[in-house]
Amino acid sequence: MTPISICVIMKNEEKHMEEFLSSIKRFFKDYPHELVLVDTGSTDNTLAIAQKYTDRIFHFQWINDFSAARNFSLSCATNDWILVLDCDEYVIDLNPLGFQAMIEQYPNVVGMLSRKNHYEMNETDSIYTDDVERFFNRKLFHYEAIIHEQVRAIDGTDFMRIALPLVVDHCGYNGSLEDLRKKAERNNELLLKMLEKNPDDPYLYFQIGQSYNMLRDDEKACYYYGKGLEYDVDPNAEYVQMMVIGYGYALLHLERYDEALQFQNIYDEFATTADFVCLMGLIYLRKGMVVQAMAEFLKATTFETARTEGANSFIPTFNMGCINEVLGDITAAITLYKRCGNFKPALDRLKELEG
């Protein structure tokens, strides 16, 4: 099998390192690989933990440029095929044969791993899944952009992407509010610099909105999401769909229901996912449009998949239960709540109703 290099940049990641590195050791034990770690200035026990797993540790002077650090890590590799991971991404599922198949059959393509992003909502561990470009030949691809760096072809041409049989748990959004604040402020400092140079890039507005969303600053999140959506964006682009969903929930949190109801105007473009349909159900519900809300929640349950875990199952089902409870049909409400599994809000309602 063709050996690969797993390239990682790190700084003060001691709380993640053991679980992260042990997951690599466990899942890649039968696939030829090297682990390349690039430290950008750790002052905790990150390096001590890393040394237990590899001697391929390098140092890079931080210059406020994530792509520079990423590309340095690629240059330290001894293999051309690169898998890029972050320390807060724990491997949970892998088919090693898929790497070899991609190398042999799609040598000019970028592989996308599936990333399960964990965050807290409704007092439960919520998960949003996205696909990120992480596996490629370094002779053909490198990183660009100082923050939220992206894989780009070295010759500037467009390229194909395919799914990689690799799934990771991303726990970077599960820190304390203070940790999230520091991360968001660091990110926004770099993003705003980029925005000065590229004021008409909707992707930058999206990422700044994401930073404020992380901080639960709905006002600023709404502003930047809204600015990004003023441009002629592709409704099929994943970041655009995420921007619409983030914008919608921020409006709901701010109780700006009339503005959220304007999402009816983009329904035909975005109602291709359970996430958007479920959001529309919530918007209708907040406006007291119960019949429309029920229809959207029911429609959401017909989707086979959803980016947000539960957006096609227990979330709309719970809300249908709430509607039935308010309308006085307690039997139907209990039935629906029981279909929600371990969703805490549903368990709380069952406890209240059943005693």
C-alpha positions in Angstrom: 0.0 0.0 0.0 1.1 3.6 -0.7 2.3 5.2 2.5 0.7 8.5 3.6 1.8 11.3 5.9 -0.7 12.5 8.5 0.1 16.2 9.0 -1.0 18.2 12.1 -0.4 21.7 13.4 -0.8 22.2 17.1 -0.5 24.7 19.9 -1.4 24.1 23.6 -3.6 21.1 22.8 -2.8 19.0 25.9 -6.5 18.3 26.7 -6.9 16.7 23.2 -3.6 15.1 22.4 -3.9 11.8 24.2 -7.3 10.9 22.7 -6.4 12.3 19.3 -3.1 10.5 18.9 -4.4 7.2 20.4 -7.3 7.3 17.8 -4.7 7.6 15.0 -2.6 4.8 16.4 -5.7 2.6 16.8 -7.3 3.2 13.4 -4.2 3.4 11.2 -2.3 0.5 12.8 -2.6 -1.6 9.6 -2.0 1.2 7.1 1.6 2.5 6.3 1.9 6.1 7.6 4.0 8.6 9.3 2.7 11.2 11.8 4.1 14.7 11.3 3.4 17.2 14.1 4.2 20.9 13.7 4.1 22.9 16.9 3.5 26.7 16.7 4.5 27.7 20.2 3.0 25.4 22.9 3.6 26.2 26.5 1.7 23.3 28.1 2.3 19.6 27.9 1.4 19.2 24.3 5.0 18.4 23.2 5.5 15.9 26.0 2.4 13.9 25.0 3.3 14.1 21.3 6.8 12.6 21.9 5.2 9.4 23.2 3.7 8.8 19.7 6.3 10.2 17.2 9.7 11.7 16.8 8.6 13.6 13.7 8.0 16.8 15.5 8.8 20.2 14.0 8.6 23.8 15.1 7.1 26.7 13.2 7.3 30.4 14.2 3.7 31.6 14.3 3.0 34.4 11.8 -0.8 34.7 12.0 -1.2 32.6 8.9 -2.7 29.1 9.1 -1.9 28.3 5.5 1.7 29.0 6.1 1.8 26.6 9.0 -0.2 24.0 7.1 2.1 24.2 4.0 5.2 24.0 6.3 3.8 20.7 7.7 3.4 19.4 4.1 7.0 20.2 3.4 8.1 18.2 6.5 6.4 15.0 5.2 8.4 12.3 3.6 5.4 11.1 1.5 3.5 12.9 -1.2 0.0 11.8 -0.1 -1.1 13.9 2.8 -4.0 13.5 5.3 -4.5 16.7 7.3 -6.1 16.5 10.8 -6.6 18.8 13.8 -5.9 17.8 17.4 -9.6 18.2 18.4 -10.7 15.7 15.7 -10.8 12.1 16.9 -10.9 9.3 14.4 -14.0 7.2 15.0 -14.4 5.3 11.7 -12.1 4.4 8.9 -11.8 2.1 5.9 -8.0 2.1 5.1 -8.6 0.4 1.8 -10.4 3.5 0.6 -7.2 5.5 0.8 -5.4 3.1 -1.5 -8.4 3.0 -3.9 -8.4 6.8 -4.1 -4.7 7.0 -4.7 -4.9 4.5 -7.6 -8.2 5.5 -9.2 -8.4 9.3 -8.5 -4.8 10.6 -8.2 -5.9 14.2 -9.1 -8.8 14.5 -6.8 -9.1 15.8 -3.2 -10.7 13.5 -0.6 -13.2 14.8 1.9 -13.6 13.3 5.4 -16.9 13.4 7.3 -16.6 15.6 10.4 -19.1 15.4 13.2 -19.1 18.8 15.0 -20.2 18.6 18.6 -21.8 21.5 20.4 -24.3 22.0 23.2 -27.9 22.8 22.5 -31.0 22.2 24.6 -28.8 20.8 27.3 -27.7 17.9 25.0 -24.7 17.1 22.9 -25.8 18.2 19.4 -24.0 17.2 16.2 -23.7 19.0 12.9 -22.0 17.0 10.1 -20.0 18.6 7.4 -17.5 17.4 4.8 -14.0 18.9 4.6 -11.1 18.6 2.1 -8.3 16.8 3.8 -6.6 14.2 1.6 -4.5 15.0 -1.4 -1.2 14.8 -3.2 1.1 17.7 -2.1 2.6 17.9 -5.6 -0.8 19.1 -6.9 -2.4 20.9 -3.9 -1.6 23.2 -1.1 -3.3 25.6 1.3 -4.4 29.2 0.8 -5.9 31.9 3.1 -4.6 33.0 6.5 -7.6 31.7 8.4 -10.1 29.0 7.6 -7.5 27.9 5.1 -8.7 26.0 2.1 -7.1 23.4 -0.2 -6.3 24.8 -3.6 -4.7 23.4 -6.8 -1.2 24.7 -7.1 -1.8 25.5 -10.8 -5.0 27.3 -9.9 -7.4 25.0 -11.8 -10.7 23.6 -10.5 -10.7 20.1 -9.1 -13.0 17.3 -8.2 -13.7 16.1 -4.6 -14.8 12.7 -3.5 -15.9 11.3 -0.1 -13.2 9.6 1.9 -14.1 6.6 4.1 -13.0 8.5 7.3 -15.1 10.0 10.0 -13.9 12.2 12.9 -15.5 13.6 16.0 -14.8 17.3 16.2 -14.9 18.6 19.8 -13.5 22.1 19.2 -16.8 23.8 20.0 -17.2 22.1 23.4 -14.9 24.3 25.4 -15.7 26.9 28.0 -17.3 30.2 26.9 -13.9 31.8 27.7 -12.0 29.3 25.4 -14.6 29.9 22.7 -14.3 33.6 23.1 -10.5 33.5 22.7 -10.8 31.3 19.6 -13.5 33.5 18.0 -11.5 36.7 18.7 -8.4 35.2 17.2 -10.3 34.1 14.1 -12.1 37.4 13.6 -8.9 39.4 13.8 -7.6 37.4 10.9 -10.9 37.3 9.0 -11.4 41.1 9.3 -7.9 41.5 7.8 -8.9 39.3 4.9 -12.2 41.2 4.5 -10.3 44.5 4.1 -8.6 43.0 1.1 -11.7 41.1 -0.2 -14.8 43.1 0.9 -17.1 41.3 -1.6 -16.3 37.8 -0.5 -19.5 36.2 1.0 -17.5 33.3 2.5 -15.7 35.7 4.8 -19.0 37.2 6.0 -20.2 33.6 6.7 -17.1 32.8 8.7 -17.3 35.9 10.8 -20.9 35.2 11.4 -19.9 31.7 12.5 -17.5 33.2 15.0 -20.1 35.4 16.6 -22.6 32.4 16.5 -20.0 30.5 18.6 -20.1 33.3 21.1 -23.9 33.4 21.2 -23.7 37.0 19.9 -26.9 36.7 17.8 -27.0 40.4 16.8 -23.5 40.4 15.2 -24.0 36.9 13.8 -27.2 38.2 12.1 -25.4 41.2 10.7 -22.6 39.2 9.0 -24.8 36.4 7.9 -27.2 38.9 6.3 -24.3 40.7 4.6 -23.1 37.5 3.1 -26.5 36.6 1.8 -26.8 40.0 0.0 -24.4 38.6 -2.7 -25.3 36.3 -5.6 -24.5 33.0 -3.8 -24.9 29.4 -4.9 -27.7 27.9 -2.8 -26.2 24.5 -3.4 -22.9 25.5 -1.7 -22.5 23.9 1.7 -21.3 27.1 3.4 -24.3 29.0 1.9 -26.8 26.5 3.3 -25.0 26.7 6.7 -25.2 30.5 6.5 -28.9 30.5 5.9 -29.5 28.0 8.8 -27.3 30.1 11.2 -29.0 33.3 10.2 -32.5 31.8 10.7 -31.7 30.5 14.2 -30.1 33.8 15.2 -33.2 35.6 14.1 -35.3 33.3 16.2 -33.1 33.7 19.2 -33.6 37.5 18.8 -37.4 37.0 18.4 -37.2 38.8 15.1 -39.9 36.5 13.7 -41.2 38.7 10.9 -37.7 38.9 9.4 -37.3 35.1 9.8 -40.7 34.6 8.0 -39.1 36.2 4.9 -37.3 32.9 4.5 -40.5 31.9 2.7 -39.1 33.8 -0.3 -36.1 31.5 -0.6 -38.0 28.3 0.3 -37.9 26.7 -3.2 -34.1 27.2 -3.3 -33.3 25.8 0.1 -36.0 23.4 1.1 -33.8 20.6 -0.2 -32.6 19.7 3.2 -34.2 18.6 6.4 -32.3 21.3 8.3 -34.0 24.1 6.4 -37.4 22.5 6.4 -37.2 22.0 10.2 -36.1 25.6 10.6 -39.1 26.8 8.6 -41.3 24.7 10.9 -39.9 26.6 13.9 -40.4 29.9 12.2 -44.0 29.1 11.5 -44.4 27.9 15.0 -43.1 31.2 16.5 -45.5 33.1 14.3 -48.4 31.0 15.5 -48.9 29.4 12.1 -49.5 26.0 13.6 -50.9 24.2 10.5 -47.9 25.3 8.4 -45.5 24.4 11.2 -46.9 20.9 11.5 -46.6 20.4 7.7 -43.0 21.4 7.7 -42.1 19.3 10.7 -43.8 16.3 9.1 -41.9 17.0 5.9 -38.6 17.2 7.7 -39.1 13.6 9.0 -39.3 12.3 5.4 -35.6 13.2 4.6 -33.2 10.3 4.9 -30.3 12.4 6.1 -29.7 15.7 7.9 -26.6 17.8 8.6 -27.8 18.5 12.1 -28.4 15.3 14.0 -32.1 14.9 14.6 -33.3 17.6 12.1 -35.0 14.7 10.2 -36.2 12.8 13.3 -36.4 13.7 17.0 -36.3 17.6 16.6 -39.4 17.9 14.4 -41.0 15.0 16.2 -40.5 16.8 19.5 -42.0 20.0 18.1 -45.0 18.1 16.8 -45.5 16.7 20.3 -45.4 20.2 21.7 -48.1 21.4 19.2 -50.3 18.4 20.1 -49.8 19.1 23.8 -50.8 22.7 23.5 -53.8 21.7 21.4 -54.9 19.4 24.3 -54.2 16.0 22.6 -52.0 14.7 25.4 -52.1 11.1 24.1 -50.7 12.1 20.8 -48.1 14.3 22.5 -46.9 11.4 24.6 -46.6 9.1 21.6 -44.5 11.7 19.8 -42.3 12.4 22.7 -41.6 8.7 23.1 -40.4 8.6 19.5 -37.7 11.1 20.4 -35.4 8.6 22.1 -33.0 10.2 24.7 -33.7 13.8 23.5 -33.7 15.6 26.9 -36.5 18.1 26.2 -38.8 15.2 25.2 -37.8 13.2 28.3 -38.6 16.2 30.5 -42.0 16.6 28.9 -42.7 12.9 29.4 -41.8 13.1 33.0 -44.1 16.0 33.5 -47.0 14.4 31.7 -46.7 10.8 33.0 -45.6 11.7 36.5 
